[in-house]
Amino acid sequence: MRYRREDNDGDYTFGQGDNTFLADSPETVRQAILTRLELWQGEWFLDTNEGTTYMQSVLGKQQSNVASLAIRDRISTTPGVRSILSFDSNFDSDRRRMTITATVDTVYGNITFTHPEA
């Protein structure tokens, strides 16, 4: 598995030789997961069925378990993910924001991440 490395602003990195890519590591799968979570369903013109079902399952007056299931499904179907070892979602109703923290078993080892990152 190979992904182009992103900088702190989420932009692709270029011109750094082999350091431009992530390859065959838990960090590679982490970036794949976060990239998939950033893609909303219907946003990609080549496959409008691809993406996270934010409009259908997460936003609005959804039960928290429905939103969590949609996010968990998106994570677990990411290439390189074997299983979700732990998953926690936090809804901040004042800020209208959902934060998830998960530990995932990947084909390259375990990785823990928070989305969105602080």
C-alpha positions in Angstrom: 0.0 0.0 0.0 1.4 3.4 -1.0 0.0 6.9 -0.3 1.4 10.3 -1.1 2.4 11.9 2.2 0.3 15.0 3.3 1.7 18.0 5.1 0.2 19.5 8.3 -2.3 21.4 6.2 -3.5 18.3 4.4 -1.8 19.1 1.1 0.2 16.5 -0.8 4.0 16.7 -0.5 6.3 16.8 -3.5 10.0 16.9 -4.3 11.2 15.0 -1.2 12.3 11.8 -2.9 11.2 8.6 -1.1 10.0 10.8 1.8 7.1 12.0 -0.5 5.3 8.7 0.1 4.0 6.6 2.9 4.4 2.9 2.1 3.5 -0.4 3.9 3.1 1.0 7.4 0.4 1.7 10.0 0.7 5.4 9.1 -0.2 4.6 5.5 -3.4 3.0 6.6 -4.1 5.9 9.0 -3.9 8.3 6.1 -6.1 6.1 4.0 -8.7 6.1 6.8 -8.6 9.8 7.4 -8.8 10.5 3.6 -11.8 8.2 3.4 -13.5 10.0 6.3 -12.9 13.4 4.6 -14.7 12.3 1.4 -18.5 12.8 1.6 -20.8 10.5 -0.3 -21.6 12.0 -3.7 -18.6 14.3 -3.7 -16.4 12.3 -6.1 -17.7 12.6 -9.7 -16.3 9.3 -10.8 -18.3 7.3 -8.2 -21.0 9.2 -6.4 -21.8 6.2 -4.2 -18.3 6.4 -2.7 -17.8 8.4 0.5 -18.9 8.7 4.1 -22.7 9.0 4.5 -22.6 12.2 6.5 -25.8 13.6 5.1 -27.7 10.4 5.5 -26.3 9.0 8.8 -24.4 11.6 10.8 -25.7 15.1 10.4 -29.1 16.3 11.7 -31.2 14.6 14.3 -29.6 11.2 14.1 -29.2 8.9 17.0 -25.5 8.8 18.1 -25.3 5.0 17.5 -26.4 5.5 13.8 -23.6 8.1 13.3 -21.0 5.9 15.0 -22.0 2.9 12.9 -21.6 4.8 9.7 -18.1 6.0 10.8 -17.1 2.5 12.0 -18.2 1.0 8.7 -16.1 3.5 6.8 -13.1 2.7 8.9 -13.5 -1.0 8.8 -13.8 -1.1 5.0 -10.6 0.8 4.4 -8.0 -1.3 2.6 -5.4 -2.6 5.1 -7.7 -2.5 8.1 -8.1 -5.9 9.9 -10.3 -4.8 12.7 -11.3 -1.9 15.0 -9.8 -2.5 18.4 -11.4 0.4 20.2 -13.7 3.2 19.1 -15.0 6.2 21.0 -17.2 9.0 19.6 -17.9 12.2 21.4 -20.7 14.6 20.4 -20.2 18.2 21.5 -23.7 19.7 21.1 -22.6 23.2 21.9 -20.0 23.2 19.1 -22.0 20.8 17.0 -19.0 18.7 16.5 -18.3 14.9 16.6 -14.8 13.7 17.4 -13.8 10.1 17.1 -10.8 8.3 18.5 -10.0 4.8 17.3 -7.4 2.2 17.6 -7.2 0.0 14.5 -5.4 -3.3 13.8 -3.9 -3.0 10.3 -2.0 -5.5 8.2 1.2 -3.5 9.2 0.5 -3.1 13.0 -1.8 -1.1 15.2 -2.5 2.6 14.9 -4.5 5.1 17.0 -5.9 8.3 15.6 -8.3 11.1 16.4 -10.6 12.7 13.8 -10.7 15.6 13.3 -7.3 16.2 14.7 -7.0 19.1 17.1 
